[in-house]
């Protein structure tokens, strides 16, 4: 089976990135082959994790571009295309992407978000779920669209919200579900991309 060339975009430690790299390394039939981990922060701990896994790791510091988001994204886009990337997984990439970049990678870019979308888009999702009195929380993997956390949902995992939960305790219980869900959702996304390539 053909494996799509995968780039994972991170801003920090990238525990979900690590879950994707581990899934791809463990399964020769996994439909994505990680070829690049890219961070907008040079100090991101995930870059060393990627290097240790034998995956090219690159940082492009968004701060050097000031407020010119598109100039930063031109550099990111050129780097991705230089590595022949075919699918992107956002894993804690803390930058809102411009419509230009989203359109360039439409149908080939996915994101993991720590809530049961469409509930609690954006930040502070665990605290907001608790404050709302939700019975459960979880995580969602979705296609990236121009609206923040608004793309079509690929897969979700649910965890109960327990009495006395804090944002930290809920996040800690959700994280293992993220690590399980993201590789499975990436498989579904790659299958769709490969089907579209065949049909196209």
GIKAVEN-V937230 format. One record per run of one state. SS is the DSSP state (a for helix, b for strand, c for the rest). FROM is the first residue (numbers start at 1). TO is the last residue. If there is no record, write none. Layout:
<<SS/FROM/TO> <SS/FROM/TO>>
This chain:
<<c/1/3> <b/4/10> <c/11/14> <a/15/26> <c/27/31> <b/32/39> <c/40/45> <a/46/52> <c/53/56> <b/57/59> <c/60/61> <a/62/65> <c/66/68> <a/69/82> <c/83/86> <b/87/90> <c/91/98> <a/99/104> <c/105/108> <b/109/113> <c/114/124> <a/125/131> <c/132/135> <b/136/143> <c/144/152> <b/153/160> <c/161/166> <a/167/199> <c/200/200>>
